Amino acid sequence: MALLTVIVPCYNEEENVKFFYEELMKNQSFFTSKGLEVEVLYIDDGSKDKTVEEVKKLRKKAENVHLVSFSRNFGKEAAIYAGFQKAKGDYVVMMDADLQDPPSLLPEMFSYLEQGYDSVATRRVDRKGEPPIRSFFARLFYRLMNRISKTDMVDGARDYRLMTRQVVDSILSMSEYNRFTKGIFGWVGFETKWVEYENVERAHGETKWNFWKLFLYSIEGITAFSTAPLAFASIMGVLMCLCAFGAIIFIIIKTLIWGDPVGGWPSMVCIIFLVSGVQLFCLGIVGQYLSRTYMEVKRRPIYLVKEEW
């Protein structure tokens, strides 16, 4: 029998652990018909609630449930990478524990693998239940990424994805510390089928992603798969130099013709603040890339395991 590994990253999901497993195993007849053995791999990302205890309770009832628990919170990207490393399946699917990734889609997704696709990805066709401002910036981020990088990113793409072993091994070959999985999926390529579905709200609990965390995550994605901001900083530097050169010529001519070399202090102060702001902004862009380079060369482990069942 072929093995299907279901990777479930968890952070404070005690209410959803059992519920997710029950919903997943409603596909048991489908798994049996396809000759699939299923292992469910819960990756606990340093939860502060009773997520680990709930997984252990489930483990006593279901032998196909496994747990990898981190020593602290390392972030979802680390949990995803750990899941790929620990997965033994011929096929691997990644799903959120909150059931925003419907297990009922699995039969359809498997049908596309049988047609010859290497992976089957999902995307939301709407953002029902999301704050409008958050939806606006999310769409803006995807448009920006597709313009400034060579990585194909689909608006509304979820981490919910079914892959063959070859795709998983290709992702594992990218062992960088600063990870942006949505970009990595696009970078490795392979023939991918996209499945669309309407947004599903969380089964229990509240989302762990606020606007600030999503903003930082977007910066991670931009710096991981595009050097366009560095080019932008260089262009801004050239433009400011040209503007300064033109202003110098203008001041010299104005002084020679009309005199009054002392006037214009308010405008001068504004210009100084503008130029200083542009310089700090460009320096910040360079700093973002430098900080990520610093973290890469330190070669710290992406995660640390506290216990594994």
C-alpha angles and dihedrals in degrees: 000000000000117000124232116198116202111201114204116183110203135192116168093338101138092134093053104042098087095032092055093051092050092051092047094050091054081084091060094113089053092049090050093048090054094045092245126155112202130214119184113209114196112197108200109205097203096293118196095206130061097287093121092049091050092051090050091052089051091048090060090058099037122040093196091068118098133181135209112183123192124222089237141346108301097166135258094282090060090047091052092049091049090051092053091048094050097041114108098179130123083222126032129197126184120210139168118245093227092073094241081127102064113222087206088078093065097090091053091046092051090051089063092051087055088054090060105268117141095214139007117214131188134220134184116240092203140019099225112172094021122117109259094235091054092049091049094053092043091056090044090053094053092048090049094048093051090052100046102035137051091227116106110233122177120214111248093017115163129206086240101113137149115214142179120239091258092060092048092051090050091053091049090054087067099074100166118148096226101063131187106177097190088058093044090055090056095042097055090053120194124153108298131188117207120217118196127209139163118265115272120206122228117282094220138353131018132292117266092212117092126176094267094051091049090049092053090045090054091052088052089054095047095049092043097055108022139049092190093109089060090052089048091054090051092049091049090052092052093047092050091050090052091048091049091049091050091048091052092053091047093051093048093050092044092051094048093050105034105014116209096124092171099062126095101053096141092053090045091055090051091050092050091052091047094050092044090051092051090049093051091046092053090044088053091054091052089046092056092056092042092052091052091048088051092053092047096052092049087066095209116171114266090229142356123224120224097182138352130200 
